């Protein structure tokens, strides 16, 4: 197994599997976050957040998700280092624009910028919800159940911090760019690699990337223009 993971195909396979797993998580996360714009009372979002916190299946998936993120990030750095070792002398400069997209040539840069955004995002929301707490998280009763007012925590930051809103939009766009290559590349590695499938996957990748980038961007834009 270790030999497989150290081989080129093994490294790509692990990146693909964790990447597909994270693509599914992004879709779930986007669906939950869009509840912010459908109900200004916060009840709908709080119910969604409460379900994610209390659902046993989600509790099991949470550490797996964290591990998936960690593997995807560390393995991408490892692959980049391995590729650098394999060619210590830089190849003669070529015009690669015609052969590959900008995103595919800069996946590590995009991933690193997304990681910075992720750390900021976790510090503002996940850390406060799970560890440090916040006065904004006072419990309230929604549909007969006690739950934290997660809506107050999230919406207050969007309402009061234009820089964070702009950073959130930037993070959404970077994530979209990352997906334009990562989506089809992940499926190509696990076997969907003939010409017909590749064309379809590239189209789906762009649609998915636009939905993700636009969907996450709508949230801060909603708070900017409404509040």
Residue frames relative to the residue before (quaternion, step in Angstrom):
aa qw qx qy qz dx dy dz
X 1.0000 0.0000 0.0000 0.0000 0.00 0.00 0.00
X 0.6561 0.5156 -0.3153 0.4520 3.58 0.95 -0.89
X 0.6301 0.5304 -0.3341 0.4583 3.58 1.06 -0.76
X 0.6258 0.5420 -0.3280 0.4551 3.57 1.05 -0.80
X 0.6939 0.4834 -0.2815 0.4535 3.59 0.88 -0.94
X 0.6838 0.4680 -0.2938 0.4764 3.58 1.09 -0.60
X 0.5670 0.5678 -0.3885 0.4530 3.57 1.24 -0.32
X 0.6716 -0.5226 0.3435 0.3973 3.57 -1.19 0.55
X 0.6896 0.4758 -0.2881 0.4639 3.59 0.84 -0.95
X 0.6294 0.5412 -0.3281 0.4509 3.58 1.08 -0.71
X 0.6475 0.5150 -0.3118 0.4672 3.56 0.98 -0.88
X 0.6732 0.4907 -0.2924 0.4696 3.56 0.94 -0.90
X 0.6305 0.5448 -0.3335 0.4411 3.57 1.03 -0.81
X 0.6647 0.4993 -0.3056 0.4643 3.60 0.91 -0.90
X 0.6352 0.5178 -0.3216 0.4743 3.57 1.00 -0.80
X 0.6629 0.5209 -0.3025 0.4447 3.58 0.98 -0.86
X 0.6718 0.5026 -0.2994 0.4545 3.58 0.87 -0.98
X 0.6844 0.4554 -0.2927 0.4884 3.60 0.86 -0.89
X 0.6206 0.5509 -0.3367 0.4450 3.58 1.09 -0.70
X 0.6594 0.4934 -0.3043 0.4787 3.60 0.93 -0.87
X 0.6159 0.5429 -0.3303 0.4657 3.56 1.05 -0.79
X 0.6919 0.4677 -0.2759 0.4758 3.60 0.93 -0.89
X 0.5835 0.5655 -0.3710 0.4495 3.61 1.12 -0.57
X 0.6517 0.5004 -0.3073 0.4801 3.58 1.02 -0.80
X 0.6365 0.5249 -0.3250 0.4623 3.58 1.00 -0.82
X 0.6310 0.5460 -0.3335 0.4387 3.59 0.94 -0.87
X 0.6506 0.5212 -0.3114 0.4562 3.58 0.98 -0.86
X 0.6552 0.4974 -0.3037 0.4807 3.59 0.99 -0.86
X 0.6602 0.5161 -0.2959 0.4585 3.57 0.95 -0.94
X 0.6474 0.5128 -0.3129 0.4691 3.58 0.98 -0.82
X 0.6361 0.5346 -0.3275 0.4499 3.59 0.95 -0.87
X 0.6624 0.4955 -0.3007 0.4747 3.58 0.95 -0.89
X 0.7017 0.4933 -0.2828 0.4292 3.58 0.80 -0.99
X 0.6177 0.5553 -0.3520 0.4314 3.58 1.09 -0.60
X 0.5147 0.6266 -0.4218 0.4055 3.60 1.23 -0.25
X 0.5277 0.6471 -0.3947 0.3835 3.58 1.24 -0.43
X 0.7497 0.4135 -0.2142 0.4701 3.58 1.02 -0.78
X 0.6557 0.5368 -0.3147 0.4277 3.60 1.24 -0.14
X 0.7957 0.1454 -0.0688 0.5840 3.57 1.23 -0.26
X 0.2594 -0.8098 0.5107 0.1274 3.57 -0.27 1.29
X 0.5571 0.5922 -0.4073 0.4160 3.60 1.20 -0.19
X 0.4415 -0.7151 0.4331 0.3258 3.56 1.22 -0.49
X 0.4758 0.7022 -0.4336 0.3041 3.60 1.23 -0.28
X 0.6686 0.5141 -0.3083 0.4399 3.58 0.89 -0.92
X 0.6743 0.4824 -0.2912 0.4772 3.57 0.92 -0.92
X 0.6485 0.5250 -0.3212 0.4479 3.59 0.94 -0.84
X 0.6382 0.5145 -0.3265 0.4705 3.58 1.04 -0.74
X 0.6486 0.5122 -0.3102 0.4697 3.57 1.02 -0.82
X 0.6697 0.4915 -0.2928 0.4735 3.57 0.93 -0.92
X 0.6393 0.5265 -0.3205 0.4597 3.59 1.02 -0.82
X 0.6303 0.5302 -0.3253 0.4646 3.57 1.03 -0.79
X 0.6661 0.5071 -0.3016 0.4563 3.58 0.95 -0.89
X 0.6820 0.4927 -0.2844 0.4596 3.58 1.05 -0.74
X 0.7833 0.3785 -0.1757 0.4608 3.57 0.93 -0.89
X 0.5432 0.6344 -0.4064 0.3704 3.60 1.17 -0.40
X 0.4803 -0.7006 0.4402 0.2909 3.65 -0.66 1.02
X 0.6413 0.5287 -0.3301 0.4475 3.59 1.00 -0.80
X 0.6462 0.5128 -0.3141 0.4699 3.58 1.03 -0.80
X 0.6251 0.5459 -0.3336 0.4471 3.58 1.04 -0.79
X 0.6521 0.4954 -0.3064 0.4853 3.56 1.07 -0.76
X 0.6961 0.4966 -0.2723 0.4413 3.56 0.98 -0.90
X 0.5576 0.6566 -0.3868 0.3291 3.60 1.10 -0.63
X 0.7035 0.4202 -0.2920 0.4932 3.66 0.77 -0.87
X 0.6033 0.5442 -0.3582 0.4600 3.60 1.13 -0.62
X 0.6302 0.5334 -0.3174 0.4664 3.55 1.06 -0.82
X 0.6513 0.5142 -0.3098 0.4642 3.57 0.93 -0.94
X 0.6526 0.5056 -0.3056 0.4744 3.56 1.01 -0.86
X 0.6275 0.5440 -0.3275 0.4505 3.58 1.03 -0.78
X 0.6377 0.5138 -0.3126 0.4813 3.57 1.00 -0.87
X 0.6761 0.5124 -0.2944 0.4401 3.55 0.86 -1.03
X 0.6649 0.4982 -0.3020 0.4675 3.58 0.89 -0.93
X 0.6586 0.5256 -0.3125 0.4384 3.57 0.89 -0.95
X 0.6815 0.4841 -0.2836 0.4699 3.58 0.95 -0.90
X 0.7127 0.4586 -0.2697 0.4571 3.58 0.74 -1.08
X 0.6650 0.5091 -0.3132 0.4477 3.58 0.98 -0.82
X 0.6139 0.5357 -0.3535 0.4595 3.59 1.08 -0.65
X 0.6429 0.5045 -0.3167 0.4815 3.57 1.05 -0.76
X 0.6439 0.5286 -0.3122 0.4566 3.57 1.02 -0.84
X 0.6542 0.5090 -0.3090 0.4663 3.58 0.95 -0.90
X 0.6410 0.5201 -0.3212 0.4641 3.57 0.98 -0.85
X 0.6555 0.5055 -0.3064 0.4700 3.58 0.97 -0.86
X 0.6444 0.5213 -0.3131 0.4637 3.59 1.00 -0.85
X 0.6575 0.5045 -0.3023 0.4709 3.57 0.99 -0.84
X 0.6396 0.5214 -0.3199 0.4656 3.56 1.06 -0.77
X 0.6452 0.5193 -0.3089 0.4676 3.59 1.03 -0.82
X 0.6581 0.5362 -0.3070 0.4303 3.56 1.04 -0.79
X 0.7898 0.1333 -0.0922 0.5916 3.57 1.20 -0.41
X 0.0981 -0.8414 0.5305 0.0308 3.60 0.40 1.21
X 0.6908 0.3703 -0.2623 0.5629 3.57 1.19 -0.48
X 0.4438 -0.7185 0.4644 0.2668 3.57 -0.60 1.10
X 0.5055 -0.6368 0.4914 0.3120 3.52 -1.09 0.79
X 0.6275 -0.5140 0.4193 0.4076 3.50 -1.24 0.43
X 0.5362 -0.6590 0.4194 0.3200 3.55 -0.81 1.00
X 0.0327 -0.7989 0.6000 -0.0243 3.53 -0.89 1.03
X 0.4895 -0.6132 0.5194 0.3385 3.50 -1.29 0.32
X 0.0897 -0.8446 0.5278 0.0104 3.57 -0.13 1.31
X 0.4407 0.7346 -0.4416 0.2665 3.59 1.23 -0.20
X 0.6823 0.4909 -0.2935 0.4554 3.57 0.99 -0.79
X 0.7101 0.4723 -0.2551 0.4556 3.58 1.10 -0.65
X 0.8139 0.0666 -0.0137 0.5770 3.61 1.12 -0.50
X 0.5514 -0.6153 0.4503 0.3384 3.55 -1.23 0.43
X 0.6465 -0.5069 0.3924 0.4137 3.56 -1.27 0.36
X 0.6465 0.5373 -0.3220 0.4355 3.58 0.96 -0.88
X 0.6708 0.5061 -0.3103 0.4445 3.59 0.93 -0.87
X 0.6884 0.4676 -0.2831 0.4767 3.60 1.11 -0.63
X 0.7737 0.3096 -0.1554 0.5304 3.58 1.23 -0.33
X 0.1874 0.8251 -0.5127 0.1458 3.57 1.10 0.70
X 0.6471 0.5192 -0.3307 0.4498 3.59 0.99 -0.76
X 0.6401 0.5152 -0.3201 0.4716 3.58 0.99 -0.82
X 0.6591 0.4985 -0.3033 0.4744 3.57 0.90 -0.94
X 0.6635 0.5133 -0.3018 0.4530 3.57 0.92 -0.92
X 0.6506 0.5187 -0.3153 0.4564 3.58 1.00 -0.81
X 0.6591 0.4965 -0.3062 0.4747 3.59 0.98 -0.83
X 0.6304 0.5187 -0.3255 0.4771 3.57 1.05 -0.77
X 0.6189 0.5455 -0.3364 0.4541 3.59 1.05 -0.76
X 0.6267 0.5251 -0.3331 0.4696 3.61 0.99 -0.81
X 0.6612 0.4945 -0.2995 0.4781 3.57 0.94 -0.92
X 0.6384 0.5435 -0.3232 0.4388 3.59 0.98 -0.84
X 0.6407 0.5194 -0.3212 0.4654 3.59 0.97 -0.86
X 0.6506 0.5038 -0.3112 0.4756 3.61 0.95 -0.87
X 0.6465 0.5315 -0.3026 0.4560 3.55 1.00 -0.93
X 0.6772 0.4891 -0.2881 0.4682 3.59 0.89 -0.92
X 0.6459 0.5317 -0.3193 0.4450 3.58 1.01 -0.81
X 0.7124 0.4638 -0.2533 0.4617 3.57 1.02 -0.80
X 0.8056 0.2654 -0.1229 0.5153 3.58 1.02 -0.71
X 0.7450 0.4293 -0.2538 0.4431 3.59 0.40 -1.22
X 0.6708 0.5148 -0.3050 0.4381 3.59 0.84 -0.98
X 0.6846 0.4814 -0.2825 0.4688 3.58 0.96 -0.89
X 0.6643 0.5061 -0.3020 0.4598 3.57 1.02 -0.80
X 0.7833 0.3767 -0.1662 0.4657 3.55 0.87 -1.01
X 0.8197 0.2769 -0.1016 0.4910 3.60 0.98 -0.81
X 0.8399 0.2777 -0.1370 0.4458 3.58 0.24 -1.27
X 0.3453 -0.7374 0.5060 0.2845 3.57 1.09 -0.66
X 0.0862 -0.7750 0.6236 0.0549 3.56 -1.34 0.13
X 0.5743 -0.5917 0.4316 0.3657 3.62 -1.08 0.67
X 0.6195 0.5655 -0.3387 0.4263 3.58 1.17 -0.58
X 0.6586 0.5398 -0.2964 0.4324 3.57 1.24 -0.42
X 0.2558 0.7849 -0.5291 0.1964 3.60 1.19 0.39
X 0.5196 -0.6699 0.4390 0.2975 3.54 -0.96 0.90
X 0.0194 -0.7637 0.6447 0.0260 3.52 -1.22 0.64
X 0.4680 -0.6628 0.5051 0.2941 3.55 -1.25 0.33
X 0.0299 0.7768 -0.6261 0.0612 3.55 -0.76 1.12
X 0.8417 -0.0502 -0.0199 0.5372 3.57 -0.75 1.12
X 0.7336 -0.4564 0.2274 0.4492 3.57 1.00 0.88
X 0.6896 0.4434 -0.2812 0.4988 3.60 1.26 0.06
X 0.4283 -0.6720 0.5387 0.2736 3.57 -1.12 0.72
X 0.1565 0.7818 -0.5905 0.1248 3.57 -0.90 0.92
X 0.5834 -0.5762 0.4413 0.3646 3.55 -1.24 0.49
X 0.4357 -0.6824 0.5230 0.2663 3.55 -1.11 0.71
X 0.0766 -0.8392 0.5384 0.0005 3.55 0.50 1.24
X 0.5754 0.5993 -0.3711 0.4147 3.56 1.12 -0.66
X 0.6451 0.5300 -0.3236 0.4451 3.59 0.95 -0.88
X 0.6521 0.5221 -0.3144 0.4510 3.58 0.96 -0.87
X 0.7242 0.4458 -0.2493 0.4632 3.56 0.80 -1.04
X 0.7100 0.4770 -0.2785 0.4367 3.58 0.76 -1.02
X 0.6098 0.5678 -0.3575 0.4218 3.60 1.05 -0.70
X 0.6553 0.5028 -0.3195 0.4644 3.59 0.95 -0.81
X 0.6571 0.4980 -0.3108 0.4729 3.58 0.97 -0.81
X 0.6756 0.5047 -0.2936 0.4501 3.59 1.00 -0.82
X 0.7856 0.3862 -0.1691 0.4528 3.56 0.95 -0.91
X 0.7758 0.3185 -0.1688 0.5180 3.62 1.16 -0.38
X 0.2553 -0.7747 0.5661 0.1194 3.54 -0.31 1.29
X 0.6210 0.5365 -0.3655 0.4392 3.67 0.92 -0.72
X 0.6567 0.4963 -0.3256 0.4652 3.60 0.96 -0.80
X 0.6157 0.5455 -0.3419 0.4543 3.59 1.02 -0.77
X 0.6782 0.4815 -0.2880 0.4747 3.57 0.91 -0.92
X 0.6270 0.5252 -0.3240 0.4755 3.57 1.07 -0.76
X 0.6359 0.5345 -0.3212 0.4548 3.58 1.02 -0.82
X 0.6505 0.5047 -0.3072 0.4772 3.58 1.01 -0.86
X 0.6324 0.5223 -0.3221 0.4728 3.58 1.00 -0.83
X 0.6531 0.5151 -0.3093 0.4609 3.58 0.95 -0.88
X 0.6366 0.5293 -0.3194 0.4611 3.58 1.05 -0.79
X 0.6656 0.4985 -0.2961 0.4698 3.58 0.98 -0.86
X 0.6407 0.5134 -0.3183 0.4739 3.60 0.99 -0.81
X 0.6403 0.5181 -0.3188 0.4691 3.57 1.02 -0.82
X 0.6339 0.5342 -0.3218 0.4575 3.57 1.01 -0.82
X 0.6546 0.5048 -0.3067 0.4718 3.58 0.94 -0.88
X 0.6349 0.5351 -0.3211 0.4556 3.57 0.99 -0.85
X 0.6759 0.5088 -0.2831 0.4518 3.56 0.99 -0.89
X 0.5783 0.6161 -0.3902 0.3656 3.62 1.00 -0.71
X 0.7337 0.3378 -0.2173 0.5481 3.57 1.12 -0.63
X 0.6735 0.5436 -0.3070 0.3959 3.57 0.85 -0.99
X 0.6177 0.5787 -0.3484 0.4027 3.59 1.00 -0.79
X 0.7648 0.3634 -0.2243 0.4823 3.57 0.56 -1.12
X 0.6029 0.5705 -0.3581 0.4275 3.58 1.10 -0.64
X 0.6338 0.5386 -0.3277 0.4482 3.58 1.03 -0.81
X 0.7037 0.4494 -0.2683 0.4805 3.58 0.88 -0.92
X 0.5915 0.5640 -0.3641 0.4466 3.57 1.11 -0.62
X 0.6619 0.5323 -0.3025 0.4325 3.58 0.93 -0.91
X 0.7361 0.4119 -0.2458 0.4775 3.59 0.99 -0.76
X 0.7917 -0.3822 0.1536 0.4511 3.59 1.20 0.37
X 0.6188 0.5272 -0.3598 0.4579 3.61 1.20 -0.29
X 0.3363 0.8065 -0.4150 0.2536 3.55 0.67 1.11
X 0.4605 0.6381 -0.5082 0.3500 3.61 1.08 0.40
X 0.7245 -0.4770 0.2733 0.4157 3.59 -1.22 0.39
X 0.6695 0.5084 -0.3082 0.4453 3.57 0.92 -0.90
X 0.6749 0.4873 -0.2935 0.4700 3.57 0.91 -0.92
X 0.6444 0.5438 -0.3268 0.4269 3.56 0.95 -0.85
X 0.6435 0.5154 -0.3203 0.4665 3.58 0.98 -0.84
X 0.6661 0.5012 -0.2998 0.4640 3.57 0.94 -0.90
X 0.6699 0.5133 -0.2993 0.4452 3.55 0.92 -0.93
X 0.6404 0.5191 -0.3311 0.4591 3.59 1.02 -0.72
X 0.6360 0.5088 -0.3274 0.4791 3.59 1.07 -0.71
X 0.6578 0.5022 -0.2996 0.4746 3.57 0.94 -0.93
X 0.6135 0.5632 -0.3404 0.4365 3.58 1.04 -0.81
X 0.6739 0.4870 -0.2961 0.4701 3.58 0.92 -0.89
X 0.6405 0.5141 -0.3262 0.4681 3.58 0.98 -0.83
X 0.6681 0.4979 -0.2960 0.4670 3.57 0.88 -0.97
X 0.6582 0.5198 -0.3081 0.4490 3.59 0.94 -0.90
X 0.6609 0.4995 -0.3054 0.4696 3.59 0.97 -0.85
X 0.6332 0.5267 -0.3255 0.4645 3.57 1.00 -0.84
X 0.6727 0.4938 -0.2914 0.4676 3.59 0.92 -0.92
X 0.6896 0.4781 -0.2875 0.4617 3.60 0.78 -1.00
X 0.6912 0.4665 -0.2788 0.4763 3.57 0.89 -0.94
X 0.6490 0.5460 -0.3153 0.4257 3.57 0.97 -0.90
X 0.6990 0.4389 -0.2724 0.4945 3.58 0.88 -0.91
X 0.6461 0.5318 -0.3248 0.4408 3.62 1.04 -0.70
X 0.5786 0.6050 -0.3688 0.4039 3.58 1.10 -0.67
X 0.6303 0.5842 -0.3391 0.3827 3.58 0.99 -0.83
X 0.7231 0.3889 -0.2775 0.4989 3.66 0.67 -0.93
X 0.6041 0.5542 -0.3619 0.4438 3.61 1.06 -0.67
X 0.6110 0.5553 -0.3393 0.4507 3.59 1.03 -0.77
X 0.7150 0.4383 -0.2626 0.4772 3.57 0.85 -0.95
X 0.6010 0.5629 -0.3594 0.4390 3.60 1.09 -0.66
X 0.7784 0.3772 -0.1863 0.4660 3.57 0.75 -1.06
X 0.7046 0.4510 -0.2862 0.4672 3.63 1.08 -0.52
X 0.7989 0.2708 -0.1326 0.5204 3.56 1.01 -0.74
